[in-house]
Every structure is written in C-alpha cells, then in structure tokens.
C-alpha cells in the first residue's frame, strides 16, 4: 500500500463516520417529535428570553431559561452548535437562528448567535433550542485529506511520506541558533531528553507522556525555546479544553498567545487571549467601531425609503447605500490590518485541530506545529494543522483515551488508530517516553506501569509513599462476585448500571470520610465509572448521603472521559459489569480503565465482579496484582 492509498482508505472511513454520526443525529434528534426530544433532553422547549447583550468581539449573546421540564438531564454543553427556533407561526423553517453555547447552568443557557441582529420573533412565548449536527468539522477533515493526497514535490508531500512511515525522518537538525539554550533545571532527565529530541528533529518528534509524568510542563518548555528560535509557532489540540489549558500555561510562561476560536468555546481564563477580545483591545478598534456604526446608520436611513417613491428618493437611497458600501470596504480593510497586526506580533497561535482551518490563518505557514493530546485525535483532523507546517511535534499517550468514533465499522477498519500511534510504531526513534511520574503512590502506579509502560515508570520521591494517612492502604479492590449485584441496562440510553454496586461504593466512601471525621476531611474525591447511567445513580446516592452532600465541594462524580487529564487525592471506581455470560463489553477498552486508575494520588478504590471481569486477560492480571499485594477484599467482608 502507498501513502496515498492509505489516505484514500482514511477518507472513506471518515465519510463512513460522518454518515453514522448523521444517522445517529437524525434518529436521536431530527426525526423525533418535539415532545420526545424535550423529554429526552435533546431540546429545551419552551424557553423564554431573559436578556440579550453584546459580548466579546461585538457578538450578539442571548440568555434563555427553560420554563418546563426543570432539572431534566440534557445533552447541551458549552461549545455545542445549536438552533434557536420559534414554534408559533405557519413557516417554522424560516424562524430559526444558529448559534454556539457559551455555557449551561441549571435551567439557564447562554448562546452566542451567528447573526448580527435579534430575530423579530425572539420575544415569542414558544421559543425552543435544538442541538445541531456539526457538518463543518467533517468538511474540513475531508478537505485536508484531499490536500495531503494530491500534494506533490512539496513539504506536505514529504511529511505525508514520513509521518505514515514510507520514508525515514531526519534527526540531525542543528540546535537553536541562539546558542545559549540550556535545558531548564526543573526538568528531569527524560524530559530533557525529549527536548533534545525535538530540537534535533527536522521532520517529526514525539513526547510520549504517561499519566502524571509532566507532559504539559515539557511541552510548554519546548514551545518556549522553539519560539526563541523561530519567533512564532502553531499550537493545537483536539479539544477546546486541551487548547485552553495550554494557553494558560504558555501565558504563565510569559509567551504572547493568540487564541483562535469561537469565544463561546473558550474558558473564561482564556477569553482575553481570543482574537475577538484582542481586536476589541486594539488601538485602532475605536475607529473601526465608529466606522461600522456610521455604516449601519446609513443603511438604516436608506431602507426608510420605499421602492415606489419618486426619482429623487430612489437617488437618495442609492447614494446612502453607496456611501455605506464604501464605508464597509474601509472598515473591512482596517479590520484586516488589525487582525494581521495581532497575528504578526503573537509568539504562539493556539487553536483546535479543526480551528487551524480558520479564515484568518489562510495562507499562513509555520516552521513548527505542536499537537497536544495527539493520542486522542482523529488522524484526518491532525492533517489540518500539518498542512501549514514544516515539521510536527506530537505529544500524548496512546495507552489512554482514544478518539471517539461513532461508527463501529469505521473504528474496526482503522479510524480509531491515530497518527500519533502510527508514528510511534513506525518511527520509534522519534519518540521519548517521560519516565518520572509526580502524581501517585508507587503502588497505585505499579500495575499500569507494568502493563502499559514496560515497567519503565518511576514514582518521584515526593509522591512514592504518600498516603491519605499512615496505615491506610493505597489500593483496594472490592470483589462483588457471588453477591448477586447484577448489572442492568437503561432502555432509552442503552447505558449499563448496577444499583447494588453503586450503593456499596457510596457506603465505602462514607466509611472512609467518617474515619477522618466530616469536619476534618480535606482531600479531593473523584468517583468514576465508564457508564453514564451509573453516573446518574451515583450522583443521586451522593446527594442523599449526609456525609457526601456536606462535602459536595470536594467531590466530582463523572465518566472516565470527563476525568482525562485530571487528578484527585482519592479515586473510587465502579466497574459496573456483572452478568452470567461474563461479558465485559465497553470495559474491553482497557485504555479507559488505565485513565480511571491513574487519576488517584493517594488512594485508589475499585469495585467490580471478578467472575465477570476475570475472563478478560487485563482484569485477570489486575486481580493477580491486587491479591499479591494484599489489596484484595471480598464484598462479603464489608456487608
């Protein structure tokens, strides 16, 4: 197979994924009656307009609240594309406006509209909001793949051959021309080796960062030193959350960062770094705003003239519109100057992978592009920023969460395999694995280190023996085999849950809290499960618990995916699966369990059924580990 044949296959798979995603959207949203969509949390209806205002970058923002189905679970979250609609007239297809969610809190949603004016129906009593299908992401991924496929005798073509393993990378680049580069003293040996690898690589370098090993710290230092040499770099990641984390860290390191992306998808801390916000702070912005307001005044004056007025009125209207058009051209030119001024004076341009296709970056090229969390990024999305690059630095861990692929067939055919994974397998010499972890007790780390990381991880002295309290075991595995804790399936979401296991977990967390005393408790708690239906049950049980509700500010309950990149002093995991057929289902993705286990700093508690889990080789090894170390307990002992 050639590189282009491989990419043609990837192109077919992403089209297959788009179709599967669209079908799911149709089934779950588009084809459902409004009453059912509302009941299932895929629509908010009815809602009322609380207020509207102009936000960052002169964008129109509305705040709405739902007036029925209060506290109903829903699919809405910040960054999602939505459709605000009115349900009261005869032509509903015309009565809608697109937008992006800024945030959702309780029964209130804040949306940045894509239009400059409020729709005339916005004050209607029968307003609603639907979640929309994100077509743009697929369009940009397809376009990038086609560009990479047709590249010939240029840098993109060379990178294509190297990254896909059809040509060897060059690793003899000279060190930074500044000549005074020295590894930061706070970096350990493997982190410094990773930096050295980046600076020596002409084409590609990889930072492989297992949990807690300081991948972000190493990446920030690599970007900082690269900026000294190259003046400007492009920094990307698959998610807005990952980009915003980097933006904050890079800003703290003293770099001038420009965040490209919709303000509604950016955290509050990073908002001041966005292009919209920077435009509003530019020295020439007041002049731009004055021109735009004058342009609107002229257009409003022109449209007061009716079409059937006389010759002089028509001429007056024509002159006003001509003046408004000329003013718009001047305003566009000034805005173009402001944007280019901001781009030229920024050291780091930061955006999501898909955000690298933003119109303001059109035609721009960078010596180096950094892709963080590359182990979670779909390959087609990675090619979007690579089209703008001379060389690529990937950072991530292919033993943690993989990209979300909705088509089972596409995932099985290879779409779930990332460019990061391909590169690290085909060019292992380009990668450095960080080896010192600064997060967890050695016994919490040890199983993952053995199973996923060739036993090469070392717990730093500062965390190696740190416990909640001397004498409290760092790891517990509570086995529910034989207890009759049988899993069930939610008929609507098809997600699994296990009520008895959830109750046992909450009781064990309560017991640990009571050991210290509620008033003395000062540790962060994460309660994790792979299944959203189990999350709902755990949240309800926690709210009903005196101990856990009192300490609600210390506790986070969520799915494994939501905990990626986070850490807590104490992690409790509900594995849920318990059935006569010994089917582990979703738990067969052992990388998810690796993520869950490695969030813990001082104590890890896992609850599961060994009779079901033990049929899978990963869980069999885990059970052997906890038994050998004396961390195994039967649920019978605790009931």
Beta strands, then each sheet from edge to edge (+ up, - down):
strand 1: 43-54
strand 2: 60-66
strand 3: 81-86
strand 4: 96-105
strand 5: 108-113
strand 6: 127-131
strand 7: 204-208
strand 8: 233-237
strand 9: 257-259
strand 10: 348-352
strand 11: 366-372
strand 12: 389-396
strand 13: 431-433
strand 14: 436-437
strand 15: 458-459
strand 16: 475-479
strand 17: 488-489
strand 18: 496-497
strand 19: 525-529
strand 20: 555-559
strand 21: 568-574
strand 22: 600-608
strand 23: 632-634
sheet 1: 1+ 2- 5+ 4- 3+ 6- 1+
sheet 2: 9+ 10+ 8+ 11+ 12+ 7+ 13+
sheet 3: 14+ 15+
sheet 4: 20+ 19+ 21+ 22+ 16+ 23+
sheet 5: 17+ 18-
end
